[in-house]
């Protein structure tokens, strides 16, 4: 029989009648504050059973008496409900609270987040560094095959299992959305759609610009222009390891890699990151316009242009704004004369 609050009250009142003062102490040991000084988590190993669970909690100072927890769980009919996993306990949790958490199988749910635009190498590195997951990922998945998101897991779950969920999420999203593209959509393969989306992901963090940026690259592809996308150059230089840690220089644009879209026509050989849902949808439904160029506008967004002359004016404005910001920062520096 499970001990609810009413049964617990009767239990703590009835024991003193039978056992006197000792019963009072017994009742208080169940509902009174526990010995844990600060919140902690305890991992209950598979196959630990009731005895092993009680021993682990005693070792972690969550409870004072193993036998008392064992007796309480047996008395409340929850002996066979205990399952392995990581449990979080608040400071001074009572024996009753501990027993109920175990009876509910209330294992701790942890989270791991993979931002939009991370490369597959970055994802694998983060998974392998996560101390709460098990196993090792040795092979890097194909670029663009992982869906960025926050994933829940329990301690001891395998890294490969989380990776498989990311792959399934991307596969499912592509399968569900690719049929929605317009009849005149110029890209004929889902793989090319993901490539374009990865460039869009790397080019702008602004939601209202994504479809416009996608439209620029669609226009350039349709006019047989080089894409000249800086993020593809960075990907080729870094080998997919992530950001360079510095700004691109002119010589970088002349470095011949398969991903340098200043030198090679068309989309890159593979996606250059794992794009998120917003960039994927933007690339699937690009904005219809006549823009062929864009450059940073100094506010986190971009200035768009339909021709090179207009683009050069935007570039000059951006450079001027950049110089003004650099001078202002230098003047504000405590080390400036």
Buried (B, 14 or more C-beta within 10 A) or exposed (E): EEBEEEEBEEBBEEBBEEEEEEBBEBBBBBBEEBBBEEEBBBBBEEEBBBEBBBBBBBEBBBBBBBEBBBBBBEBBEBEEEBBBBBBBBBEBBBBBBBBBBBBEEEBBEBEBEBBBBBBBBBBBBBBEEBEBBEBEBEEBBBBBBBBBBEBEBBBBBBBBEBBEBBBEBBEEBBEEBBEEBEEEBEBEEBBBBBBBBBBBBBBBBEEEBBBBBBBBBBBBBEEEEBBBBBBBBBBBBBEBEBEEEEEBEEEBBEBEBEBBBBBBEEBBBBBBBBBBBBBBBBBBBBBEBEBBBBBBBBEEBBBBBEEEEBBEEBBEBBEEBEEEEEEEEEEEEEEEE
